[in-house]
Amino acid sequence: MFFQIIGSSHDDHDESLKSSYFNLPPLDVSIAFPQATPASIFPPCASDYYHFDDLLTPEEQAIRMKVRQCMEKEVAPIMAEYWEKAKFPFHIIPKLGALHIAGGTIKGYGCPGLSITANAVAMAEVARVDASCSTFILVHSSLAMLTIAFCGSEVQKQKYLPSLAQLGTIACWALTEPDYGSDASALKTTAMKVEGGWILEGQKRWIGNSTFADVLVIFARNTSTNQINGFIVKKDAPGLTATKIENKIGLRIVQNGDILLKQVFVADEDSLASTT
């Protein structure tokens, strides 16, 4: 009781020392820092110091302008808000899908088949406005989709790539683990062959898009060959959980997650055979 009384008196004393304006809300940035440009407004690209335009084809210039206009109009105004909340703005996914840049250089299967330059320019325009947004697309497109395109069977490409290219479904790519980071030679997650498929057991960490991905490309060590195999795992598979990593100070819009795999069954048809 004595300590409670002392503590209460101490708190009251501290309150009496605070200024009358202690709890006022912060000034609007336009008043506090009038010369600053709000994050939602991007100045026009008025110069081309290195004559970069001369190196692009008309098609590549058109892609750059299309992505730039979308990012400045649809994404820039809301990025600061979502960065503060460390949440992902799901409502912009259809707008990003309409740009038709997911899948990048992949040809066929509903993918854009861009040149390497066009793909790089498109991603640079996304990153110019927000690096978290470009990370979301790169994980989905340049990691997960390319793995399926390079290592998947014809059936797998036809099954998964068209929807991924439209951002109708979202993918993540799970290599990194808690103990050894992205050192593929040290993976502890295992894949044990059983009748009709595989059983995955292990843990992944820092996996972007994992908390809301429809398709998870997961790498595990084959217990029979000791080689690293890739697998396509669907969301909500029994034994699969993905939880958000909180309190990041960078790329806060990217939803990095911890993935736990407890006796997760993957059918043979979803094994990426070419990864062995």
N, C-alpha and C positions, 0 to 999 in steps of 0.2 A: 504494500500500500504506500509506504514511504517513497519508493522509487517511482510509482505511478504519479504521485503528487508532484514530485520534483520534475519529472518529465513533462507533465502538463504545464507547469509554471514556466519551464524553459521554452516550450513551444509558444506560449502566450507572449513571453518576453521577446522572442525572435520576431513575431508578427508586429509587435509595437515598433521595432526598429526598421521595418521595411517602409519604403517610400510609398506615397499615395498612388504612384503610377506603376508599382511593381507588377501588377497583373494585367496591365493593358495588352491588347493584342499587338502583334508586330506591325510596323508600317508597311503599307503596300509598296512593292519594289519600285513602282514608278515615282513614288515620293522619296523613298530612302536612297535610291540610286538612279536618278532620272536619266543619266547618260547611258545606262545599260540597255542593251537590246534584249527584250524578252526571249526566252528559249523557244517560244512558239512562233517567233518570226525569224525567218532566215533571209539574210540579205541576198539580193540577186547575184549570180555569178557574172560579174561585169567584165572580167578580164580572162584572157587565155594566154598567160605569160609564156608557157612552154609550147604553145601552138599545138595543144593536144587534139583540138578539133580536127586538124588536118590529118591526123593519124586514124581517124574513125571513118568507117563507111557510113553512108546515109542511114542504113538500117541500125547501126550501132548508135548513132547520134539520136535516132528516134526513140530507141529503147531507153537511153539515158534520160531524155526529156520526159518520157512517160513516167518513169519511176520517180524522177525528181518532183514532178508536179503532184503525184500522189502522196509522196512522203511529206512535202511541204504543206499540202492542203489537209490531209486526213490524219497524219501521224504526229507531226510537230506540235500541234496545239494541245495534245493530251499526254505527251511523253513525260513531262515534268511531274504531273499529277500521279501517274502510275509509278514513276521512279520513287517518289516519296512513299507510296503505299506498298512498294515491292510486290505489286500484282501485275498480272498480264492482261492487256486490253483485248480480250477475245473478240470484241466486235469489229476489230480491224482485219481479222483474218480473211473474210470474204473480199475485202478491198485489195489485200496483198495477193490473194489468189487470182483476182482479175487481171493483175499485171502479167501473168503467165511467165514468171521467171523461175518458179520452183522446178527443180529438175535440171536447170541450167543447160549444160552441154549434152545431156542425154537426148538421143534421137529416137523418135517413135514412142509408142505407149502413151500418147497424149502429152509428152514432154516437149519443151520449146525447141530443143536442138540448137541452142545459141552457140555462137563462136566463143572461144575462150575469152577473147577481149570483151565481147558484149556481156558475157556473164560477169566478168570482173567489174566492168563499168556499172552494171546494174547493182551489184552488191555494194560498190563504193558509194552509190547514191543513197542506198538504204542506210549505210553506216554513217554517212554525213549527217543525217538527222538523228539517228539513235543507234548506238552500238549494240544495245540489247536486242533491238529488232533485227539487226543483221545477224546476230548470233542465233536467234530463233530460226531464221531461214537457212542459215548455213548448216546448222545441226540437222535440220529436216532434210535439206536438199543435197548438200555436198558430202555429208557423212552417210545418213541412212539411205537416201534414194540411190546414191552412187554405188553403195555396197550392194544393194539389190540388183542394180543394173549390171554391175561387173561380175557378181558372184552368184546371182540367183538363176534359177532355171527359167526357161521360156514361160512356163506356167506361172511361176512366181512373179515375173515381170508383168505379165498381162493381168494378173490378179491384183497386184498392189500399186504399181506405178501410176496408172491413170488417175485414181482418186488422190494420191499423194501430190501429183502434179497440179491439181486444182486446189490444193489445200482443203479438200473435202475431208480428208483424214490427215492426221499429224503423226510424225514419226520422231523417235529419238534413237540415239546410238550409244550403246552401253559397253564401254571397254574399261573405263577407270574404276579402280577398287580402292578401299580404304588403306590397305597396307603398302601397296607398291605403285600407287598412282596409275599412270597409263603405260606402264612397262608390260607389254603383252607377254613377254617371256616368263613373267612371274605370276600370271593369273592364278587365283585360287578357286574361282567359281568353276564348278565341274559339270560335265555333261556325261551321263551314264546311259549307254544304249540299253533299251528295253524293247519288248515286242511292240512294234508299231510306231516307235518314236524314241524320245529321249527324256531323261529326268534331269532338270537343271537344279543345282543347289549352290547357293553362294550369296554374294553381296556386291553391289555396285555403288559408287558414290560420285557426286558432282555431275550427275547426268542431266543435261539441259533438256527441257520439254518433257521430262519423264512423268511428271505428275498428271499430265493431261494427254499424253500420247495415246493414239489408237493402236499404233504399231511400234513395238520395241525391238530394235536389232541388238541382240545380246551375244557377247562372245564368252565362250567357256572352254575349259580344257577337257578334251576327250579322255575319259579315264582309261580307255583301251589303248589309244595310240600316243597319248601325251601331247597331241597336237591341239592347236587352237581352232575351234569350229565356231561358225556363226549361226544364229538361229533367229527366226522371226517369231516373236511372242506377241500375242494379242492382249490388249488391255483386259483387266478383270479375269485373267487366267487364274484358276485355283492355285493358291500358294504364292501368288505375286502381289507385292505391295510396293507402292512408291510414295514417299512422303517428302514434303518440301523442306529444304535446308533454309533455316531462318537466319536473320541478322547479318546478311551480306552487306558489304560496303561498296561493292562494285557490281556492274551489270545486274542491277537489282530487279529489273523487269524479267530477266531470264529466270525461269522456274527450275532451278537446279534441285535434284532430288537424290535421296537415298533409296536404292532399290534392294528389296529383300526377295530372294528366290528360295522357297521352301518346297521342295519336291514338286516343281513345276513341270508338268508334262507338255512336251512339244512334239506334235506329230511329225513323222518323217517328211511329209510334204512341205513342212516349214523349216527344214534344215537347209542352210545355204551350203550346198555340197562343194562349191568351188572355193570355199574358205579353208578347206582342209589341206 
